[in-house]
Amino acid sequence: MTRVVTLTLNPAIDRTVTLDRLAPGEVHRARALRDDAGGKGINVASCLADWGLPVTVTGVLGAGNAAVFETLFSAKGIDDRCVGVPGETRTNLKLVDPAGTTDVNLPGLTLDPATLRAVRAVLAEAAGPDTLAVLAGSLPAGAESGLYGDLTAELKARGTRVLLDASGPPLAAALAADILPDAVKPNRHELEEWAGRPLPALADVVAAAQDLVRRGIPLVVVSLGAEGAVFVQAGEALHALAPPTEVASTVGAGDALVAGLVAGLCAGSSLADTARLALAFAAGKLARAGANLPERQAVEAIARGIEVRALPA
């Protein structure tokens, strides 16, 4: 069985505050409050554990408020190899009302070179030829923008497959590196930033994704929010659409999609079946608070209802 290891260098506690209506400048009374251990790689690991795949988390956690993360890892049987550092992991605010979710992301911990070396050593120890590594999320202060590119090269030298889900300069640097990830999962805006042009139509998105495939990335998945996602590899392009879903929380939906993509890759599924699973993970998570999936049978039922269309490749 393929082992999965995720890296989260800028984790967060996602504090979701539910409101009747968000009105700037007014005093609000919260209807509900919940805290979830978050960060993209941790969210991916949480969903994969729900699916039943063994998964290891690496990265950093502030010692001052690590309990919420330790509780999650213990409850879901996630192998915790995060490096503890002084201070507290940041808290990100999610203000939820009927109009949607407003995010307020706070600064994370600053990592010193010794901590980064320790994390890289743990990641190298956890990786190997039978491993798929997920490098996900923003980079904290103290980490150079080229870090994901460097880690990709180190991991692939060990025979590890690498999936990258990042944005901004870290994504741009990784896509410009000599050694490229095996898969990337930008959203439309992130792909537009890389392409240097707007991508208003589905055909535009596919063309830009194909440019990345020609650049040397075997699989490019572009998330499109309510429009589903595009899956592109050499000679094949698919558009997957999920059925209408009751939304409890959008927090972690993109990470759930990545988890479904990982689950499909680990199973050696076809591109179409991988697309169905990825969209089913995202849709299943939407009905739940936090990065949590419903029972496996429910996810499989959603997957059977995912529409997958072939696109010109």
N, C-alpha and C positions, 0 to 999 in steps of 0.2 A: 504493500500500500504506500502511495505517495504521502510523505509527511509534509505538513504545511507549517511554515514559520512566518509570523508577521512582525514587522518592525514599526514601532510608533515612537518617534523622537519628540513629539509635541502633544502628549496626551492631554485630556481635559475631563473634568467632571461636567457633564451636560446637565445643567439645572433648568428644567422645563417648568415655566410658570404659565398656567392656563388662565386666560382672562375672558370676560364676556365681550370686551371690545377694547382694542388698543387705540388710545387717543393721545398723541404726543402733547406733553405739557399738562396733562391731567393726572389726578391722583387715582390709582387703581386699587381694587381689592381682588386679590387672586382667588380663583375658584379652586385651584389645585396646585401642588408643588411636588416635584419629584427630582431626585438626583440619580443619574446613571453614569457609570464608568464609561468614558468615551475616548475619542481619538480614533482616526480612521482604521488603523491596523487592529486596534482592540475591538472595534465594532465588527470588523470582518471576522475576527476570531470568535466572537460571541455567536454570530450566526452560524459559522461552520460547526461549532460545538453543538448547537441546537440540531443541526443536520446529522450529527453523529460522527464527524471526522475528527481525528486527533489533531490538535493544533497547539503550537507553542507560541507564546508572545515574548517578544524582546523589545527593548527600548529603555526608557527612563521613567521613574515615578518619584514624585516628591514624598519624602518620608513622613511629612506632617499630616497628610490626609490620604494615605495609601489604603486605608481600610475598605473604602468602597470598591476599589479595584480588587483587593485580595478576596473580598466576599464574592464578587462575580467569578473570579478564577476558580475559587473553591467550589462554588455551586455548580459550575458547568464543566468541571474537570479539565480546565485549561492549564497547560504546563506553563508556569510563570517563571521566566528567566529575565525579568526586567531588572535593571540596575537601579538601586535606590540612591537618591541624592538628597542633600539637605534642602529644606524648604517645602513648599506646597505645590502640587500640580494645580495648574490654572483652572478656573471655573468659567465655563461659557454659558451665557444666558440664552435661553430659547423662549421667546415670548409668543405664546400661541393664542390666537383668537380665530373666529370664523373666517377671517380674510386670509389666514395663512400663518407662517412662522417668521418672526423677526429675530435674527441672530445678532448677539453682541458677543464677539470673541475677544477675550482678554489676552494679554501677553503671557507667554509661557516662561518656563525656567530658562536660564542661561547656562549652557553646557560648557565646561572647561575641557581642554584637550585630553586630560586623563580620563574623564567620564566617557568621552567619545571613543577613546581607545578601548575602554572596558566593554562598551556596547558592541564595538566591531569584533572583539574577541569572542563574545558570547554568540553573536550572530554566526561567525565563522564556525564555531563549535557545533551549533545547531544545524548547520546546512550540510548538504552532501549531494551525491548524484541522485538520490531518491527523494529529493526535497523540492518543493515549490515555495519560493520566498515572495512575500507580498511587502513591498516597500511603499508605505502609504502616509499621506498627510503632509502638512507644512513642516519646515525645518525651524528649529528654535534658534535664538541668538547663540552664537558660538559655533554654529555649523555653517560651513561654506556651501554656496549654492551647488557646487559640483559634487557634493557628497553622494547623492544617489547614483550618479554616473560612476563614481569610484567604487561604490558598493556593488553595483551591477557587474563590473569587471571582476571584482574579487569573488563574487558568488558564482559567476559563470565559469571561472577558472576551476572551481570545485565541482563543476558538473550540475549546479543547481539551476533550475528554471526560475526566471524572475518576472514578476508582474509588478508594474509601476503604476501607482495612482497618486499623482502629484499635480501641482499647478505652478504658474509663475516661473521665476528664474530657475528653481530646482528642476522643473520639468524641461524647460528649454535647454538647460545644460546637459541633462541626461539624454535628450534626443539629438544633441550635437556631438555626443561622445563617440569614440571609435567602437566600443563594445556596447551593444544596444540590448534593452530588455527583450524578453520573449513575447511580452504582451503589455499594452498600455491601455488605460481607461480614462481618457479625457472626457469632459463634457463639451458641449458645443462651444461655449465661450473659451475654454482652454484650447480647443483645437483652432479656433479663430485666431487666438493670440499667436500660436505657433505658425499658422499659415500666413499671418499678416494680412488677412482680408476677411470681410464678412462671409458667412456661409448660411445664407437665408434659406436655401432650398435643400431638400434631402439629397439631391444629386450633388450639390456643392460639398456637403458633409462627406459623402462617399468618396468624392474625388480627392479631398484632402486626406482622408484616411488611407486611400490607396497610395498617396504620395509617401506616407509613413511606411507602408508595407514595402514599397519599392526602395525606401531608404534602408530597409533591412530588419524591420520589426514584423515577426510572423503573424501576429494577431493584434488588431486595433479595434477596440470597442468604444463607441461614442455614446454616452448617455444623453438623452434628449428630454428628460423630465416626463411630462404627460404624453409626449410623442413616442415613448419607448426608448429603443436603443438600436444602433446600427453595429453590425458585426462584420468585419472585413478581414479577409485573408487572401493570399494569392489566388486569383481566379474565382473568388466567391465573395459575394456581398449579400447580407440579409438585413431586413428590417423587422424587428420584433415589437409587437404591441400587446400590452396587457389589457385585460378587460377592465371596465370601470370598477373601482375599489373604494370601499368605505375607508376614509382616512382618519385614524386616531392620532397619528403623529408622523411627520415626514422626517424626523430626526433619524439619521442613519440609513435612509432608504438607498442612497447611492452606494454606501458601504455594503448593504445587503446584496445589491446587484453584483458587486465585486466578489462577494462570498459565493454567490451562485455561479459566477464565472469560474472561480477556483474549483468549486465542486464538480463542474462539468469537465474541466481540464484534468482533474485528478482521476475522474472516471473514464477518461479517454473517449468521451462522447463526441458525436458529430457536432459540427458547428450549429446546426439547427437545434439539436437537443440541448446544447450548451446555452444557446440563446433563450430557449424556453425556460430552462432552469434559472438562469440569471434574472429574467423578468419575474418569474414566480417567487423567487426569494424577495425581490423588491416589493412586489405586491403583497405578499404575506406579511412582511414587516410593517407595511403602511397601516395595517389594521391593529397594530400593537404599539405601545409606548416603548421607547428605547430600541436598542439593536437586538430584537428578539423575534424569532420565527414561531409560527404555529407548529402543530405536530407535523411530522414528515408526510403523513398521508394527505394532509390539507395542502401542503406545498405541491405535492405531486398532482393533486387535483387541479390546482391553479395552473400548473405547467401544461396540462393537457388542453387548457383553454386559451393558451397563448397563441396568437396568430403570428406566423412567420412568413414573410414575403421575400422572394428572391429579387434582387436588384441587379441592374447591369453591372458587371464586373470588368 
